[in-house]
Amino acid sequence: MTVNQPSAKKELDLGVIVCKHCSQVIGTLPTNGYKKIYGFCMDKDCRPKDEAGLRGN
Ligand SMILES: [Zn+2]
């Protein structure tokens, strides 16, 4: 008896990138299971304010 299953799995985007600030889903990643990754969306209120290089000294 042989189990005829395709060895190549379809990559599903189970990883979601969620904005730390507003919980908006920014994007997805092909991961090996459900994963939640925190990041920042494009909203100016959500982006980290102490970004290097943006200081006007
Ligand atoms: Zn956000």
N, CA, C, O and the ligand as a Tripos MOL2 file, in Angstrom:
@<TRIPOS>MOLECULE
protein
  229   227    58     0     0
PROTEIN
NO_CHARGES

@<TRIPOS>ATOM
      1 N           0.8520   -1.2010    0.0000 N.3       1 MET1
      2 CA          0.0000    0.0000    0.0000 C.3       1 MET1
      3 C           0.8860    1.2490    0.0000 C.2       1 MET1
      4 O           1.7650    1.4160    0.8460 O.2       1 MET1
      5 N           0.6320    2.0860   -0.9420 N.am      2 THR2
      6 CA          1.4130    3.3250   -1.0000 C.3       2 THR2
      7 C           0.5130    4.5420   -0.8300 C.2       2 THR2
      8 O          -0.5840    4.6360   -1.3790 O.2       2 THR2
      9 N           1.0240    5.4290   -0.0690 N.am      3 VAL3
     10 CA          0.2900    6.6800    0.1040 C.3       3 VAL3
     11 C           0.8020    7.6700   -0.9340 C.2       3 VAL3
     12 O           1.9530    8.1040   -0.9080 O.2       3 VAL3
     13 N          -0.0610    7.9910   -1.8060 N.am      4 ASN4
     14 CA          0.3490    8.8540   -2.9030 C.3       4 ASN4
     15 C           0.0520   10.3190   -2.5810 C.2       4 ASN4
     16 O          -0.9540   10.8920   -3.0000 O.2       4 ASN4
     17 N           0.9550   10.8740   -1.8350 N.am      5 GLN5
     18 CA          0.7860   12.2810   -1.4870 C.3       5 GLN5
     19 C           1.8890   13.1090   -2.1200 C.2       5 GLN5
     20 O           3.0510   12.7010   -2.1200 O.2       5 GLN5
     21 N           1.5510   14.2190   -2.6360 N.am      6 PRO6
     22 CA          2.5950   15.0820   -3.1820 C.3       6 PRO6
     23 C           3.5290   15.5670   -2.0840 C.2       6 PRO6
     24 O           3.0890   16.0680   -1.0490 O.2       6 PRO6
     25 N           4.8160   15.4130   -2.3250 N.am      7 SER7
     26 CA          5.7740   15.7850   -1.2840 C.3       7 SER7
     27 C           5.9570   17.2960   -1.2130 C.2       7 SER7
     28 O           6.3150   17.8540   -0.1750 O.2       7 SER7
     29 N           5.7080   17.9210   -2.3210 N.am      8 ALA8
     30 CA          5.8620   19.3810   -2.3200 C.3       8 ALA8
     31 C           4.6040   20.0230   -1.7570 C.2       8 ALA8
     32 O           3.5390   20.0270   -2.3740 O.2       8 ALA8
     33 N           4.7710   20.5480   -0.5930 N.am      9 LYS9
     34 CA          3.6290   21.2130    0.0320 C.3       9 LYS9
     35 C           3.4170   22.5790   -0.5920 C.2       9 LYS9
     36 O           4.3550   23.2600   -1.0050 O.2       9 LYS9
     37 N           2.1980   22.9370   -0.6410 N.am     10 LYS10
     38 CA          1.8990   24.3030   -1.0550 C.3      10 LYS10
     39 C           2.2540   25.2380    0.0940 C.2      10 LYS10
     40 O           1.9020   24.9990    1.2490 O.2      10 LYS10
     41 N           2.9450   26.2810   -0.2480 N.am     11 GLU11
     42 CA          3.2950   27.2210    0.8120 C.3      11 GLU11
     43 C           2.1210   28.1380    1.0920 C.2      11 GLU11
     44 O           1.6630   28.9020    0.2420 O.2      11 GLU11
     45 N           1.6680   28.0270    2.3020 N.am     12 LEU12
     46 CA          0.5650   28.8880    2.6900 C.3      12 LEU12
     47 C           1.0990   30.0320    3.5420 C.2      12 LEU12
     48 O           1.9980   29.8610    4.3660 O.2      12 LEU12
     49 N           0.5350   31.1610    3.3220 N.am     13 ASP13
     50 CA          0.9520   32.3080    4.1200 C.3      13 ASP13
     51 C           0.2550   32.2670    5.4620 C.2      13 ASP13
     52 O          -0.7750   32.9080    5.6730 O.2      13 ASP13
     53 N           0.8360   31.5050    6.3580 N.am     14 LEU14
     54 CA          0.2130   31.3490    7.6680 C.3      14 LEU14
     55 C           0.7380   32.3730    8.6630 C.2      14 LEU14
     56 O           0.1480   32.6030    9.7190 O.2      14 LEU14
     57 N           1.8510   32.9740    8.3030 N.am     15 GLY15
     58 CA          2.3890   33.9940    9.1900 C.3      15 GLY15
     59 C           1.8050   35.3440    8.8520 C.2      15 GLY15
     60 O           1.7940   35.7590    7.6930 O.2      15 GLY15
     61 N           1.3320   36.0090    9.8430 N.am     16 VAL16
     62 CA          0.7830   37.3380    9.6060 C.3      16 VAL16
     63 C           1.6270   38.3810   10.3260 C.2      16 VAL16
     64 O           2.0560   38.1920   11.4640 O.2      16 VAL16
     65 N           1.8440   39.4690    9.6370 N.am     17 ILE17
     66 CA          2.5440   40.5860   10.2500 C.3      17 ILE17
     67 C           1.4910   41.5960   10.6970 C.2      17 ILE17
     68 O           0.7140   42.1170    9.8970 O.2      17 ILE17
     69 N           1.4960   41.8450   11.9720 N.am     18 VAL18
     70 CA          0.4680   42.6980   12.5470 C.3      18 VAL18
     71 C           1.1340   43.9440   13.1270 C.2      18 VAL18
     72 O           2.1950   43.8670   13.7460 O.2      18 VAL18
     73 N           0.5030   45.0680   12.9200 N.am     19 CYS19
     74 CA          1.0370   46.3030   13.4840 C.3      19 CYS19
     75 C           0.9130   46.2780   15.0000 C.2      19 CYS19
     76 O          -0.1490   46.0070   15.5610 O.2      19 CYS19
     77 N           2.0270   46.5680   15.6330 N.am     20 LYS20
     78 CA          2.0920   46.5890   17.0800 C.3      20 LYS20
     79 C           1.1540   47.6310   17.6730 C.2      20 LYS20
     80 O           0.6660   47.5050   18.7960 O.2      20 LYS20
     81 N           0.9280   48.6420   16.8870 N.am     21 HIS21
     82 CA          0.2200   49.8040   17.4040 C.3      21 HIS21
     83 C          -1.2940   49.7130   17.1790 C.2      21 HIS21
     84 O          -2.0770   49.9030   18.1100 O.2      21 HIS21
     85 N          -1.6960   49.4230   15.9450 N.am     22 CYS22
     86 CA         -3.1260   49.4660   15.6370 C.3      22 CYS22
     87 C          -3.7010   48.0950   15.2830 C.2      22 CYS22
     88 O          -4.8720   47.9840   14.9200 O.2      22 CYS22
     89 N          -2.8740   47.0520   15.3900 N.am     23 SER23
     90 CA         -3.3150   45.6740   15.1490 C.3      23 SER23
     91 C          -3.7690   45.4130   13.7150 C.2      23 SER23
     92 O          -4.4350   44.4170   13.4360 O.2      23 SER23
     93 N          -3.4100   46.2940   12.8360 N.am     24 GLN24
     94 CA         -3.7430   46.0970   11.4340 C.3      24 GLN24
     95 C          -2.8090   45.0550   10.8310 C.2      24 GLN24
     96 O          -1.6160   45.0260   11.1350 O.2      24 GLN24
     97 N          -3.3560   44.2090    9.9840 N.am     25 VAL25
     98 CA         -2.5240   43.2160    9.3110 C.3      25 VAL25
     99 C          -1.7720   43.9000    8.1760 C.2      25 VAL25
    100 O          -2.3680   44.4090    7.2270 O.2      25 VAL25
    101 N          -0.4670   43.9000    8.2980 N.am     26 ILE26
    102 CA          0.3590   44.5810    7.3140 C.3      26 ILE26
    103 C           0.6660   43.6740    6.1370 C.2      26 ILE26
    104 O           0.6770   44.1090    4.9860 O.2      26 ILE26
    105 N           0.9140   42.4100    6.4390 N.am     27 GLY27
    106 CA          1.2530   41.4910    5.3700 C.3      27 GLY27
    107 C           1.2780   40.0620    5.8630 C.2      27 GLY27
    108 O           0.9790   39.7810    7.0240 O.2      27 GLY27
    109 N           1.6370   39.1640    4.9650 N.am     28 THR28
    110 CA          1.6950   37.7520    5.3270 C.3      28 THR28
    111 C           3.0450   37.1820    4.9290 C.2      28 THR28
    112 O           3.7390   37.7120    4.0620 O.2      28 THR28
    113 N           3.3920   36.0940    5.5840 N.am     29 LEU29
    114 CA          4.6460   35.4160    5.2850 C.3      29 LEU29
    115 C           4.3860   33.9280    5.1580 C.2      29 LEU29
    116 O           3.5720   33.3780    5.9010 O.2      29 LEU29
    117 N           5.0610   33.2680    4.2310 N.am     30 PRO30
    118 CA          4.9470   31.8090    4.1510 C.3      30 PRO30
    119 C           5.7170   31.1570    5.2800 C.2      30 PRO30
    120 O           6.9430   31.0610    5.2310 O.2      30 PRO30
    121 N           5.0130   30.7190    6.2780 N.am     31 THR31
    122 CA          5.6650   30.0960    7.4230 C.3      31 THR31
    123 C           5.1330   28.6900    7.6370 C.2      31 THR31
    124 O           4.1640   28.2640    7.0090 O.2      31 THR31
    125 N           5.7720   28.0080    8.5100 N.am     32 ASN32
    126 CA          5.4970   26.5970    8.7520 C.3      32 ASN32
    127 C           4.3860   26.3810    9.7640 C.2      32 ASN32
    128 O           4.3850   25.3820   10.4840 O.2      32 ASN32
    129 N           3.4870   27.2640    9.8220 N.am     33 GLY33
    130 CA          2.4540   27.1990   10.8360 C.3      33 GLY33
    131 C           2.0200   28.6150   11.1630 C.2      33 GLY33
    132 O           2.6140   29.5880   10.6980 O.2      33 GLY33
    133 N           1.0050   28.7110   11.9480 N.am     34 TYR34
    134 CA          0.5030   30.0420   12.2380 C.3      34 TYR34
    135 C           1.4670   30.8030   13.1360 C.2      34 TYR34
    136 O           1.8640   30.3410   14.2060 O.2      34 TYR34
    137 N           1.8250   31.9890   12.6560 N.am     35 LYS35
    138 CA          2.7460   32.8140   13.4300 C.3      35 LYS35
    139 C           2.2990   34.2500   13.3380 C.2      35 LYS35
    140 O           1.8300   34.7180   12.3000 O.2      35 LYS35
    141 N           2.4520   34.9230   14.4280 N.am     36 LYS36
    142 CA          2.1050   36.3380   14.4490 C.3      36 LYS36
    143 C           3.3830   37.1260   14.6690 C.2      36 LYS36
    144 O           4.0740   36.9740   15.6770 O.2      36 LYS36
    145 N           3.6710   37.9680   13.6960 N.am     37 ILE37
    146 CA          4.8710   38.7700   13.8040 C.3      37 ILE37
    147 C           4.4490   40.2250   13.9470 C.2      37 ILE37
    148 O           3.6060   40.7300   13.2060 O.2      37 ILE37
    149 N           5.0510   40.8640   14.9040 N.am     38 TYR38
    150 CA          4.6740   42.2520   15.1280 C.3      38 TYR38
    151 C           5.6220   43.1980   14.4170 C.2      38 TYR38
    152 O           6.8380   43.0080   14.3920 O.2      38 TYR38
    153 N           5.0150   44.2250   13.8390 N.am     39 GLY39
    154 CA          5.8010   45.2250   13.1390 C.3      39 GLY39
    155 C           5.0930   46.5660   13.2250 C.2      39 GLY39
    156 O           4.3110   46.8280   14.1380 O.2      39 GLY39
    157 N           5.3850   47.3800   12.2710 N.am     40 PHE40
    158 CA          4.7340   48.6800   12.2350 C.3      40 PHE40
    159 C           4.1690   48.9120   10.8470 C.2      40 PHE40
    160 O           4.8270   48.6230    9.8470 O.2      40 PHE40
    161 N           2.9620   49.4290   10.7820 N.am     41 CYS41
    162 CA          2.3720   49.7220    9.4940 C.3      41 CYS41
    163 C           2.8590   51.0810    8.9990 C.2      41 CYS41
    164 O           3.7020   51.7150    9.6320 O.2      41 CYS41
    165 N           2.3340   51.5120    7.8910 N.am     42 MET42
    166 CA          2.8330   52.7330    7.2680 C.3      42 MET42
    167 C           2.2850   54.0000    7.9280 C.2      42 MET42
    168 O           2.7190   55.1110    7.6230 O.2      42 MET42
    169 N           1.3610   53.8200    8.8020 N.am     43 ASP43
    170 CA          0.7810   54.9760    9.4670 C.3      43 ASP43
    171 C           1.8380   55.7200   10.2660 C.2      43 ASP43
    172 O           2.6350   55.1090   10.9780 O.2      43 ASP43
    173 N           1.8400   57.0150   10.1480 N.am     44 LYS44
    174 CA          2.8950   57.7760   10.8220 C.3      44 LYS44
    175 C           2.7490   57.7250   12.3370 C.2      44 LYS44
    176 O           3.7240   57.9030   13.0670 O.2      44 LYS44
    177 N           1.5570   57.4860   12.7960 N.am     45 ASP45
    178 CA          1.3580   57.3810   14.2380 C.3      45 ASP45
    179 C           1.8590   56.0570   14.7920 C.2      45 ASP45
    180 O           2.1060   55.9160   15.9900 O.2      45 ASP45
    181 N           2.0000   55.1010   13.9020 N.am     46 CYS46
    182 CA          2.3880   53.7670   14.3540 C.3      46 CYS46
    183 C           3.8830   53.5300   14.2490 C.2      46 CYS46
    184 O           4.4380   52.6790   14.9440 O.2      46 CYS46
    185 N           4.5200   54.2760   13.3890 N.am     47 ARG47
    186 CA          5.9450   54.0360   13.2130 C.3      47 ARG47
    187 C           6.7270   54.5170   14.4200 C.2      47 ARG47
    188 O           6.3620   55.5120   15.0470 O.2      47 ARG47
    189 N           7.7950   53.8180   14.7440 N.am     48 PRO48
    190 CA          8.6170   54.2420   15.8790 C.3      48 PRO48
    191 C           9.1660   55.6360   15.6570 C.2      48 PRO48
    192 O           9.6780   55.9690   14.5890 O.2      48 PRO48
    193 N           9.0440   56.4300   16.6870 N.am     49 LYS49
    194 CA          9.4080   57.8320   16.5260 C.3      49 LYS49
    195 C          10.9090   58.0730   16.6380 C.2      49 LYS49
    196 O          11.4420   59.0270   16.0720 O.2      49 LYS49
    197 N          11.5680   57.2090   17.3640 N.am     50 ASP50
    198 CA         13.0000   57.4360   17.5450 C.3      50 ASP50
    199 C          13.8160   56.7240   16.4710 C.2      50 ASP50
    200 O          14.7730   56.0060   16.7610 O.2      50 ASP50
    201 N          13.4140   56.9430   15.2330 N.am     51 GLU51
    202 CA         14.1590   56.3380   14.1350 C.3      51 GLU51
    203 C          15.4820   57.0710   13.9440 C.2      51 GLU51
    204 O          15.5430   58.3010   13.9610 O.2      51 GLU51
    205 N          16.5190   56.2980   13.7660 N.am     52 ALA52
    206 CA         17.8280   56.8970   13.5680 C.3      52 ALA52
    207 C          17.8930   57.5760   12.2060 C.2      52 ALA52
    208 O          17.4200   57.0420   11.2030 O.2      52 ALA52
    209 N          18.4690   58.7250   12.1960 N.am     53 GLY53
    210 CA         18.6420   59.4200   10.9280 C.3      53 GLY53
    211 C          17.5660   60.4430   10.6510 C.2      53 GLY53
    212 O          17.6720   61.2310    9.7120 O.2      53 GLY53
    213 N          16.5270   60.4310   11.4710 N.am     54 LEU54
    214 CA         15.4610   61.3880   11.2350 C.3      54 LEU54
    215 C          15.4940   62.5160   12.2810 C.2      54 LEU54
    216 O          14.5340   63.2710   12.4380 O.2      54 LEU54
    217 N          16.5790   62.6000   12.9550 N.am     55 ARG55
    218 CA         16.6720   63.6250   13.9910 C.3      55 ARG55
    219 C          17.2310   64.9150   13.4200 C.2      55 ARG55
    220 O          18.2590   64.9080   12.7420 O.2      55 ARG55
    221 N          16.5750   65.9880   13.6840 N.am     56 GLY56
    222 CA         17.0780   67.2680   13.1960 C.3      56 GLY56
    223 C          17.8060   68.0100   14.2990 C.2      56 GLY56
    224 O          17.2590   68.9030   14.9460 O.2      56 GLY56
    225 N          19.0220   67.6260   14.4920 N.am     57 ASN57
    226 CA         19.8190   68.2620   15.5430 C.3      57 ASN57
    227 C          20.3960   69.5830   15.0650 C.2      57 ASN57
    228 O          21.0960   70.2600   15.8190 O.2      57 ASN57
    229 ZN         -0.4480   50.7120   12.6930 Zn       58 ZN58
@<TRIPOS>BOND
     1     1     2 1
     2     2     3 1
     3     3     4 2
     4     3     5 am
     5     5     6 1
     6     6     7 1
     7     7     8 2
     8     7     9 am
     9     9    10 1
    10    10    11 1
    11    11    12 2
    12    11    13 am
    13    13    14 1
    14    14    15 1
    15    15    16 2
    16    15    17 am
    17    17    18 1
    18    18    19 1
    19    19    20 2
    20    19    21 am
    21    21    22 1
    22    22    23 1
    23    23    24 2
    24    23    25 am
    25    25    26 1
    26    26    27 1
    27    27    28 2
    28    27    29 am
    29    29    30 1
    30    30    31 1
    31    31    32 2
    32    31    33 am
    33    33    34 1
    34    34    35 1
    35    35    36 2
    36    35    37 am
    37    37    38 1
    38    38    39 1
    39    39    40 2
    40    39    41 am
    41    41    42 1
    42    42    43 1
    43    43    44 2
    44    43    45 am
    45    45    46 1
    46    46    47 1
    47    47    48 2
    48    47    49 am
    49    49    50 1
    50    50    51 1
    51    51    52 2
    52    51    53 am
    53    53    54 1
    54    54    55 1
    55    55    56 2
    56    55    57 am
    57    57    58 1
    58    58    59 1
    59    59    60 2
    60    59    61 am
    61    61    62 1
    62    62    63 1
    63    63    64 2
    64    63    65 am
    65    65    66 1
    66    66    67 1
    67    67    68 2
    68    67    69 am
    69    69    70 1
    70    70    71 1
    71    71    72 2
    72    71    73 am
    73    73    74 1
    74    74    75 1
    75    75    76 2
    76    75    77 am
    77    77    78 1
    78    78    79 1
    79    79    80 2
    80    79    81 am
    81    81    82 1
    82    82    83 1
    83    83    84 2
    84    83    85 am
    85    85    86 1
    86    86    87 1
    87    87    88 2
    88    87    89 am
    89    89    90 1
    90    90    91 1
    91    91    92 2
    92    91    93 am
    93    93    94 1
    94    94    95 1
    95    95    96 2
    96    95    97 am
    97    97    98 1
    98    98    99 1
    99    99   100 2
   100    99   101 am
   101   101   102 1
   102   102   103 1
   103   103   104 2
   104   103   105 am
   105   105   106 1
   106   106   107 1
   107   107   108 2
   108   107   109 am
   109   109   110 1
   110   110   111 1
   111   111   112 2
   112   111   113 am
   113   113   114 1
   114   114   115 1
   115   115   116 2
   116   115   117 am
   117   117   118 1
   118   118   119 1
   119   119   120 2
   120   119   121 am
   121   121   122 1
   122   122   123 1
   123   123   124 2
   124   123   125 am
   125   125   126 1
   126   126   127 1
   127   127   128 2
   128   127   129 am
   129   129   130 1
   130   130   131 1
   131   131   132 2
   132   131   133 am
   133   133   134 1
   134   134   135 1
   135   135   136 2
   136   135   137 am
   137   137   138 1
   138   138   139 1
   139   139   140 2
   140   139   141 am
   141   141   142 1
   142   142   143 1
   143   143   144 2
   144   143   145 am
   145   145   146 1
   146   146   147 1
   147   147   148 2
   148   147   149 am
   149   149   150 1
   150   150   151 1
   151   151   152 2
   152   151   153 am
   153   153   154 1
   154   154   155 1
   155   155   156 2
   156   155   157 am
   157   157   158 1
   158   158   159 1
   159   159   160 2
   160   159   161 am
   161   161   162 1
   162   162   163 1
   163   163   164 2
   164   163   165 am
   165   165   166 1
   166   166   167 1
   167   167   168 2
   168   167   169 am
   169   169   170 1
   170   170   171 1
   171   171   172 2
   172   171   173 am
   173   173   174 1
   174   174   175 1
   175   175   176 2
   176   175   177 am
   177   177   178 1
   178   178   179 1
   179   179   180 2
   180   179   181 am
   181   181   182 1
   182   182   183 1
   183   183   184 2
   184   183   185 am
   185   185   186 1
   186   186   187 1
   187   187   188 2
   188   187   189 am
   189   189   190 1
   190   190   191 1
   191   191   192 2
   192   191   193 am
   193   193   194 1
   194   194   195 1
   195   195   196 2
   196   195   197 am
   197   197   198 1
   198   198   199 1
   199   199   200 2
   200   199   201 am
   201   201   202 1
   202   202   203 1
   203   203   204 2
   204   203   205 am
   205   205   206 1
   206   206   207 1
   207   207   208 2
   208   207   209 am
   209   209   210 1
   210   210   211 1
   211   211   212 2
   212   211   213 am
   213   213   214 1
   214   214   215 1
   215   215   216 2
   216   215   217 am
   217   217   218 1
   218   218   219 1
   219   219   220 2
   220   219   221 am
   221   221   222 1
   222   222   223 1
   223   223   224 2
   224   223   225 am
   225   225   226 1
   226   226   227 1
   227   227   228 2
@<TRIPOS>SUBSTRUCTURE
     1 MET1         2 RESIDUE 1 A MET
     2 THR2         6 RESIDUE 1 A THR
     3 VAL3        10 RESIDUE 1 A VAL
     4 ASN4        14 RESIDUE 1 A ASN
     5 GLN5        18 RESIDUE 1 A GLN
     6 PRO6        22 RESIDUE 1 A PRO
     7 SER7        26 RESIDUE 1 A SER
     8 ALA8        30 RESIDUE 1 A ALA
     9 LYS9        34 RESIDUE 1 A LYS
    10 LYS10       38 RESIDUE 1 A LYS
    11 GLU11       42 RESIDUE 1 A GLU
    12 LEU12       46 RESIDUE 1 A LEU
    13 ASP13       50 RESIDUE 1 A ASP
    14 LEU14       54 RESIDUE 1 A LEU
    15 GLY15       58 RESIDUE 1 A GLY
    16 VAL16       62 RESIDUE 1 A VAL
    17 ILE17       66 RESIDUE 1 A ILE
    18 VAL18       70 RESIDUE 1 A VAL
    19 CYS19       74 RESIDUE 1 A CYS
    20 LYS20       78 RESIDUE 1 A LYS
    21 HIS21       82 RESIDUE 1 A HIS
    22 CYS22       86 RESIDUE 1 A CYS
    23 SER23       90 RESIDUE 1 A SER
    24 GLN24       94 RESIDUE 1 A GLN
    25 VAL25       98 RESIDUE 1 A VAL
    26 ILE26      102 RESIDUE 1 A ILE
    27 GLY27      106 RESIDUE 1 A GLY
    28 THR28      110 RESIDUE 1 A THR
    29 LEU29      114 RESIDUE 1 A LEU
    30 PRO30      118 RESIDUE 1 A PRO
    31 THR31      122 RESIDUE 1 A THR
    32 ASN32      126 RESIDUE 1 A ASN
    33 GLY33      130 RESIDUE 1 A GLY
    34 TYR34      134 RESIDUE 1 A TYR
    35 LYS35      138 RESIDUE 1 A LYS
    36 LYS36      142 RESIDUE 1 A LYS
    37 ILE37      146 RESIDUE 1 A ILE
    38 TYR38      150 RESIDUE 1 A TYR
    39 GLY39      154 RESIDUE 1 A GLY
    40 PHE40      158 RESIDUE 1 A PHE
    41 CYS41      162 RESIDUE 1 A CYS
    42 MET42      166 RESIDUE 1 A MET
    43 ASP43      170 RESIDUE 1 A ASP
    44 LYS44      174 RESIDUE 1 A LYS
    45 ASP45      178 RESIDUE 1 A ASP
    46 CYS46      182 RESIDUE 1 A CYS
    47 ARG47      186 RESIDUE 1 A ARG
    48 PRO48      190 RESIDUE 1 A PRO
    49 LYS49      194 RESIDUE 1 A LYS
    50 ASP50      198 RESIDUE 1 A ASP
    51 GLU51      202 RESIDUE 1 A GLU
    52 ALA52      206 RESIDUE 1 A ALA
    53 GLY53      210 RESIDUE 1 A GLY
    54 LEU54      214 RESIDUE 1 A LEU
    55 ARG55      218 RESIDUE 1 A ARG
    56 GLY56      222 RESIDUE 1 A GLY
    57 ASN57      226 RESIDUE 1 A ASN
    58 ZN58       229 GROUP 0 **** ****
